[in-house]
Amino acid sequence: MTNLLAFASTPLSKDRADNVSQNSPQVEPSVASVARQVTVRIFTNPGAGSGVIMDRQGQTYTVLTCAHVANASGNGSYRVLTPDGQTHLAFRQRIPALQGIDLALVRFESQTPYRVAVLGNFEDISIGEPVYISGFPNYQERDANALEVTYDWGTKAFHLTTGNISMLLLDRSLQRGYKLGYTNVTKGGMSGGAVLDRQGRLIGIHGRGKQTIQGISAFRLADGTMPSPELYEQMSGLSWAIPIYSFQQRMGQLPISPIRNNLRVPPTYEVEIPGITPTK
């Protein structure tokens, strides 16, 4: 498959005993602070996921998360846990342009000034760069034999992992828009969480952990083709995100000023989406 991807040439470690291996980058204090301030928890009743504050207009905050997180709410209403420990009633904003990719928007109202994520640029994404994933796992190990549900933990459930970018699909993607693969160990409940670069900029939305149970079928490409066995071995050892530029490209087509105000669409990397004309 020509021009399919860029990936690290070094072997991937598939078994990790913890979230920070000896080869993982250390967490920069500034990045950890940003991650904690822009990452929220989304309660969907009965489940929960994560999200990122990516815009504010007056008292209205917009949170970017995964569609599979938002879809867990049958009536489109949610409770959002913000970094100060407060919870806010929230509602989904359905955007037709996001159909087909695993992204969704949730909005809530608050007079409290919360930090908004700064978006990174596609040009700055490169293989081997450190990357940080933040979110709220739904379970934590209480001991070697038991897990504890974290729904009532408040902000103490916040979790940050480190790793490196290992794969970037170029002219194709996995189904539902997943293109960015990294070595970070993630947990259930972190879907919708932030993927941050070393400067604390948002470069993606996490949505897929390392998985091998479903086998190679879980890595079917968006065009319907299957990866080679060798490529599958690389892919299955990684966690995956939708790059923020995919969101930028789609939202750039909509006349929604609260979102466009916070976006920079990189024209070099615009692609045609069926039924949508690229921004010039």
Secondary structure as GFF3:
##gff-version 3
##sequence-region A 1 280
A	DSSP	beta_strand	5	7	.	.	.	ID=ss1
A	DSSP	alpha_helix	29	38	.	.	.	ID=ss2
A	DSSP	beta_strand	39	43	.	.	.	ID=ss3
A	DSSP	beta_strand	48	57	.	.	.	ID=ss4
A	DSSP	beta_strand	60	65	.	.	.	ID=ss5
A	DSSP	alpha_helix	67	70	.	.	.	ID=ss6
A	DSSP	beta_strand	77	81	.	.	.	ID=ss7
A	DSSP	beta_strand	87	93	.	.	.	ID=ss8
A	DSSP	three_ten_helix	96	98	.	.	.	ID=ss9
A	DSSP	beta_strand	104	109	.	.	.	ID=ss10
A	DSSP	three_ten_helix	122	124	.	.	.	ID=ss11
A	DSSP	beta_strand	130	135	.	.	.	ID=ss12
A	DSSP	beta_strand	139	143	.	.	.	ID=ss13
A	DSSP	beta_strand	146	149	.	.	.	ID=ss14
A	DSSP	three_ten_helix	154	157	.	.	.	ID=ss15
A	DSSP	beta_strand	159	169	.	.	.	ID=ss16
A	DSSP	three_ten_helix	175	177	.	.	.	ID=ss17
A	DSSP	beta_strand	180	182	.	.	.	ID=ss18
A	DSSP	beta_strand	194	196	.	.	.	ID=ss19
A	DSSP	beta_strand	202	208	.	.	.	ID=ss20
A	DSSP	three_ten_helix	215	219	.	.	.	ID=ss21
A	DSSP	alpha_helix	229	236	.	.	.	ID=ss22
A	DSSP	beta_strand	239	243	.	.	.	ID=ss23
A	DSSP	alpha_helix	244	251	.	.	.	ID=ss24
A	DSSP	alpha_helix	257	260	.	.	.	ID=ss25
A	DSSP	three_ten_helix	267	269	.	.	.	ID=ss26
###
